[in-house]
Each structure stands twice: as C-alpha cells, then as structure tokens.
Amino acid sequence: MSLIFGIIAAALWGLHDLLVRLVSQRLGVLNSLIWVIFFGTIFLFFFSLIQFNSLAIYPENLSQSFFFRQEIILSGVFFSIAMLALFKSLKIGPLAIVAPIIGIYPIISLILAYLSGAEIRLIFWPLVFFVVLGIAIISIATPEESSQNELDSHKKYWPMQYHFTAIIYSLLAAVSFAITFHFGQQASNSSNTLEVSLHSRVVTFTVIFLVFIFTQTIIIPRAREIFFLGLMGLLDVAAISLVFGAGKLEMPALAPVAAANFGIFTLILAYFILGEKLNTLQVAGIISVFSCLTVILLV
C-alpha cells in the first residue's frame, strides 16, 4: 500500500511540475516556490482546523507535537535544503547531469530504512536500482531549457566549474530529500499525518522565506497566477502528506521510491495535454520504471 501512496504522490507532483510552466515565466521559479509553499501551508492549516474541530484543542496539539518532535523539525529543515539545492543545481548545471544524481534519493531512502531496522526484501534492491536507472535514462533523454548561466554568457556549454558545483548541489538535494521523507515517516508513524505535514511545512516555509528575503525580490502574483499557485500548493502538500502517511504502513521506504517518478508523470501529462512528443529513450525509461514498480507491487 505504501507503494501506491508513492505512485499517487508522484502523479500529484507530476501535475504540479506541469503547472510550474504556466506561472514561472513571469514570477520565476524561486518566486513561484515561495508562494506555492505559502499557499500549501494555508491549506494544511485549514484542513487541520477542520480535523481538530475547534481552536481550543489545536494549540495544545501544536505545542505537544511541534516543539517536542525533532523529527518534524528536521523533516521541514531538510525539505527546505532539498528544494533550495534542487533549484540551485538546475540553475547552474545541465539537466542531464543534475536530474540523474537527484534521482538516486530512493536508494538513499532504502538505505536509511535498512539502517533504522526495517526489513528490506533482497529483491527490492535490484528493482529500486532499475527504477533509478530508468529515471536517469529519462532525464538524459529529455530536452532541457537553457540554464540561467548559459543565457547570461550566451554560450552553448556549461564550464567545468558549473558541472562540479551542480553535482555537489544535486547530491545535497538527493540526500536531503531522502532524510526529509525518513524523518517525516518516523513522525507520522506515531502522530497524526496531517499535523506532521503542517508543522513540517511551517518549518520549511520559515527557512525558505528567511533565505528568500535576503536574496530575492518578492513578486506579488496576479489573480490568475494565484489560482494556479494555490492549486500547486494543494497538490504539493497532498503529495508529501501521502509519503509521510506511508510511515504508518508496511514497507514505508517504498513510498519515496515511487514518489521519485514524478518526472515521468510530468512527461506523460505533457504528452496528453500539451501534445509534446516522447522519444525512444524516454519511452524505454518509462517502461523500465513502471515494470519494476509493478513487480515490487506484486511481490
């Protein structure tokens, strides 16, 4: 069941990434990110109020779980690090290098689960490896947009120092994503998933906002952009809540493995909605990933 949670999360994140194209052209990716996290936090807050039924008991839950649960705080901090490292790596390096490195985080998630005492079936290790390999193939085969550095320098290549720096940021993002889901699932295992997601997201928003106000100029979104940013925020928090919620299920480490395939759903949605074409390598990667996920689901 945790694998299904992860697949649904991947589909939600895939739609989220497709919507990024509609709003990031004027706002920019980082401005879009801060607003998406803001609206997602608002949604989680109202959902939590509905669940707890009254403001009277919510502050008690807030103090008990937020200030005394280091797993929640760590999941929020590492998610903010992961997102900032992700966007930094994509800005300075080619997708063909960055995406495959970030795509290894399912293997790191599996290792963290194993080190925490979870029983990992032997067959899962090669299957997860081929899932990651499929993600790498798709990433390499996907045409990319020019990075900001390339646009600024009007060059057709990335200098070697950008490669090295992009690799470092990509590794940081991969490790941080794995740690985020690990701590988030640990917290959800003994707490309300919605509450864990909300408090983790508050930490994430605080960290990214503090970084943002010292490095960027906040752009106020237009009415149409607010609609899409709100929808993206809803999709984002729903997806991460599913991955966190898998902490209560058997083999929770499989949820991050499946969720890592959001890029595949972005490609598929772009194919059906935007009419974009899929090349042979992309199709091969998609088949490889879904074949492995199907086998994992059956065993």
C-alpha positions in Angstrom: 0.0 0.0 0.0 2.9 2.4 0.7 4.0 1.9 -3.0 0.5 3.0 -4.1 0.7 6.1 -1.8 4.0 6.9 -3.5 2.7 6.5 -7.0 -0.3 8.8 -6.3 2.2 11.3 -4.8 4.3 11.1 -7.9 1.2 11.8 -10.1 0.3 14.8 -8.0 3.9 16.2 -8.1 3.9 15.5 -11.9 0.8 17.7 -12.4 2.4 20.2 -10.0 5.5 20.4 -12.2 3.4 20.8 -15.3 1.6 23.8 -13.8 5.0 25.4 -13.0 5.4 26.2 -16.7 2.2 28.3 -16.6 3.2 30.6 -13.7 7.0 30.6 -13.6 7.6 32.6 -16.8 6.8 35.9 -15.1 7.3 35.1 -11.4 10.4 33.0 -11.8 10.9 29.6 -10.3 12.0 30.7 -6.8 9.2 33.3 -6.5 6.8 30.5 -7.5 8.3 28.2 -5.0 7.8 30.5 -2.0 4.2 31.2 -3.0 3.4 27.5 -3.5 4.8 26.7 -0.1 2.8 29.6 1.4 -0.5 28.5 -0.1 0.2 24.9 0.8 0.8 25.8 4.4 -2.5 27.7 4.5 -4.4 24.7 3.1 -2.8 22.4 5.7 -3.7 24.9 8.4 -7.4 25.0 7.5 -7.6 21.2 7.0 -6.1 20.8 10.5 -8.6 23.1 12.0 -11.4 21.1 10.4 -9.9 17.9 11.7 -9.4 19.1 15.2 -12.9 20.7 15.1 -12.0 23.7 17.3 -9.3 26.2 18.0 -9.4 25.2 21.7 -7.7 21.9 21.2 -5.5 22.8 18.3 -2.9 24.9 20.2 -2.4 22.0 22.6 -1.7 19.7 19.8 0.6 22.3 18.2 2.7 22.7 21.3 2.9 19.0 22.0 4.0 17.9 18.5 5.9 20.9 17.1 8.2 21.9 20.0 8.9 18.5 21.2 9.2 16.4 18.0 12.6 16.8 16.5 11.7 14.5 13.6 9.1 17.1 12.4 11.6 20.0 12.6 14.3 18.0 10.9 12.0 17.0 8.0 11.0 20.6 7.5 14.6 21.8 7.6 15.9 19.2 5.2 13.0 19.7 2.8 13.9 23.4 2.5 17.5 22.4 1.9 16.5 19.9 -0.7 14.3 22.4 -2.6 16.9 25.2 -2.5 19.7 22.8 -3.6 17.4 21.4 -6.3 16.7 24.8 -7.9 20.4 25.9 -7.5 21.6 22.8 -9.2 19.2 23.2 -12.1 20.1 26.8 -12.5 23.9 26.2 -12.8 24.1 22.8 -14.4 22.6 20.7 -17.3 19.6 18.6 -16.6 21.4 15.5 -18.0 23.8 15.7 -15.0 21.6 17.1 -12.3 18.5 15.0 -12.6 20.1 11.5 -12.5 22.0 12.5 -9.4 19.0 13.8 -7.6 17.1 10.7 -8.8 19.3 8.4 -6.6 17.5 9.5 -3.5 15.2 6.4 -3.5 18.3 4.3 -2.9 19.3 6.6 -0.1 15.8 6.2 1.4 16.1 2.5 1.2 19.5 2.6 2.9 18.1 4.8 5.7 15.2 2.5 6.3 17.6 -0.5 6.4 19.8 1.3 8.9 16.7 2.1 11.0 16.0 -1.6 11.3 13.4 -2.0 8.6 13.3 -5.4 6.8 14.1 -4.9 3.1 13.5 -7.8 0.9 16.5 -8.8 -1.2 14.6 -8.5 -4.5 13.8 -4.8 -3.8 17.4 -3.6 -4.1 17.9 -4.5 -7.8 14.4 -3.4 -8.6 14.9 0.0 -7.0 18.2 0.3 -8.8 16.5 -0.2 -12.2 13.8 2.3 -11.2 16.6 4.8 -10.6 18.3 3.8 -13.8 15.0 4.4 -15.7 14.8 7.9 -14.1 18.3 8.6 -15.2 17.6 7.5 -18.8 14.5 9.7 -19.0 16.5 12.6 -17.6 19.3 12.3 -20.1 16.9 11.8 -23.0 14.7 14.8 -22.1 15.5 18.1 -23.9 16.2 20.8 -21.4 15.8 24.5 -21.2 18.9 26.7 -21.0 20.2 27.4 -17.6 20.5 31.0 -16.4 24.3 30.9 -16.6 24.1 29.8 -20.2 21.7 32.6 -21.0 23.8 35.1 -19.3 27.0 34.1 -21.0 25.5 33.3 -24.4 27.4 30.0 -24.6 26.4 26.6 -25.8 28.1 24.7 -23.0 28.5 24.7 -19.2 32.0 25.4 -17.9 33.5 22.6 -15.9 33.2 24.5 -12.6 29.5 24.7 -13.1 29.4 20.9 -13.6 31.3 20.3 -10.3 29.1 22.8 -8.3 25.9 21.4 -9.8 27.0 17.8 -8.8 27.6 19.0 -5.2 24.2 20.7 -5.1 22.5 17.7 -6.7 24.0 15.3 -4.1 22.9 17.6 -1.4 19.3 17.7 -2.8 19.2 13.9 -3.1 20.4 13.3 0.5 18.1 16.0 1.8 15.0 14.6 0.1 15.8 11.1 1.5 16.3 12.5 5.0 13.1 14.5 4.7 10.9 11.5 3.9 12.7 9.4 6.5 12.0 11.8 9.4 8.6 12.7 8.1 7.6 9.0 8.1 9.0 8.4 11.5 7.0 11.3 12.9 3.8 10.2 11.1 4.2 6.7 12.5 3.2 7.8 15.9 1.4 11.1 15.2 -1.4 12.5 13.0 -0.1 12.7 9.4 -1.9 16.0 8.7 -0.5 17.6 11.8 3.0 16.3 11.0 2.8 17.7 7.4 1.5 21.1 8.7 4.3 21.6 11.2 7.0 20.3 8.9 5.7 22.7 6.2 5.7 25.7 8.7 9.4 24.9 9.3 10.1 24.7 5.6 8.3 27.9 4.8 10.2 29.7 7.6 13.6 28.6 6.4 13.0 29.3 2.7 11.4 32.7 3.4 14.4 33.8 5.5 16.7 32.8 2.7 14.5 34.3 0.1 14.1 37.8 1.6 17.9 38.2 1.7 18.5 37.0 -1.9 15.4 37.7 -4.0 12.7 40.3 -4.6 9.2 39.0 -3.8 6.8 39.5 -6.8 3.1 39.6 -6.0 1.2 37.1 -8.1 -1.7 38.2 -10.3 -5.2 36.8 -9.8 -4.8 34.1 -12.4 -1.4 33.1 -11.0 -2.8 32.9 -7.5 -5.3 30.3 -8.7 -2.5 28.1 -10.2 -0.1 28.7 -7.3 -2.9 27.7 -4.8 -3.6 24.6 -6.9 0.1 23.7 -6.9 0.3 24.3 -3.2 -2.6 21.9 -2.7 -1.0 19.2 -4.9 2.3 19.6 -3.2 1.0 19.2 0.4 -1.3 16.3 -0.6 1.7 14.5 -2.2 4.1 15.0 0.7 1.3 14.0 3.2 0.9 10.7 1.3 4.6 10.0 1.5 4.7 10.9 5.2 1.5 8.9 5.8 3.1 5.8 4.4 5.1 5.8 7.6 2.1 4.0 9.2 2.1 1.3 6.6 4.2 -1.8 5.8 7.5 -1.0 3.9 7.2 2.8 4.1 10.5 3.2 2.3 8.8 2.2 -0.9 6.7 5.4 -0.9 9.7 7.7 -1.6 10.9 5.2 -4.3 7.6 5.5 -6.2 7.3 9.3 -5.5 10.6 9.9 -7.2 9.0 9.1 -10.5 7.0 12.4 -10.6 9.1 13.4 -13.7 7.5 10.5 -15.6 4.0 11.7 -14.9 5.0 15.2 -16.0 6.2 13.8 -19.3 3.0 11.7 -19.7 0.7 14.6 -18.8 2.7 16.9 -21.2 2.2 14.3 -23.9 -1.6 14.1 -23.5 -2.3 17.7 -22.5 0.4 19.8 -24.3 0.9 17.4 -27.2 4.7 17.1 -26.5 6.4 14.1 -28.1 8.2 11.3 -26.3 11.4 9.9 -27.8 12.5 6.3 -27.8 14.8 6.6 -24.8 12.1 8.3 -22.7 9.6 5.5 -23.6 12.2 2.9 -22.7 12.8 4.6 -19.3 9.1 4.8 -18.6 8.6 1.1 -19.4 11.6 0.2 -17.2 10.3 2.2 -14.2 6.7 1.0 -14.3 7.8 -2.6 -14.9 9.9 -2.6 -11.8 7.2 -0.8 -9.8 4.7 -3.4 -10.9 7.0 -6.3 -9.8 7.5 -4.6 -6.4 3.8 -4.2 -6.1 3.2 -7.9 -6.9 5.9 -9.3 -4.6 
